[in-house]
Amino acid sequence: MLQPAIIQLMQRHICELKATKEWLMLDSIDYITECLEACRSAEMLADLREIFPRDTLKGASIKLGKTQREIIQKWLQHLNTIH
């Protein structure tokens, strides 16, 4: 039987919006980078994936520190296997 937290993560949607010019501005990318740096769990990352367009998350992840980028990559692998 699946744990309730896993079931909740499976029900999360990924933002399908295309990144507009405003989303790709430096201020927006910097803000999303801050959000990713503050991210402390796969659940928080799932929240961010619901809110921000994929291209902006990808652009912001480039600016992350090495340790946080590695952690985010592990969470992404986990989220992608249950999604």
N, C-alpha and C positions, 0 to 999 in steps of 0.2 A: 504494500500500500504506500502511495506517495505521501510525503510529509506535506502539511498545509502550506508551508513556505514555498515549496517547490511548485505546488499547484498554482499559487498566486503568481509566481514568476512566469509560469507557462501561459497565463492569461494576459500577460502584458503585451502591448502592441509597440511596434517600432514606428517612430515618426516617419511618414512617407512623403513629407513635404520636400520639395526641392529647395535648396538654399538660395534665397534671394540675395541681391547685392548687399542689402542691409545686414543679413546674417554673416556675410563674408568680410565685413569691415573689421579692421584691427580691434576696435573696442569690443565688438561682439565676440570675436575669437578669444580675446584676452579674458572676457567674462566667463566663457565656457571653459577655458583652461583652468580658471580659478575653481569652477564647480567640479571639474574632474580631479583637481588636486585635493579638494576637500572631501572627495568621495571615499567612504569608509567601508562600503559593502557592495556586494553584487546587486542587492536590492536598490541601493541608491543609484547605481549605474543604470539599472533598468528604468528607474524614474527619469533619468537624464535622456535615455534613449527614446522615451515617450515624448519628451518635450522638444528636443533639438533635432534639426535635420542631420542626417548622417554625414553629409559633407562637412558641416561645421564641427561635428565631433571629431571627425578625422583630422581636420585642420588644427583643432585645438590640441589633440593628442600628441602632435609633433612637438609641441612646446612643453610637454610634461617632463619632469625630471625622470631619469632612467628607472629608479625604483618604482615610482608610481605608475609609469608606463607599463612596466612588467606586471604589476599587480592588476591593472586594468585589463591587460591582455589575457590574463588567467581568468578573470571574471567574464570577459567576453566569450572565451572558449566555453565556459560553463553555461552561460546564457544562451549561446547559439546551439548547444546540444539539447537544451530543454525547450527551445522555442519552436 
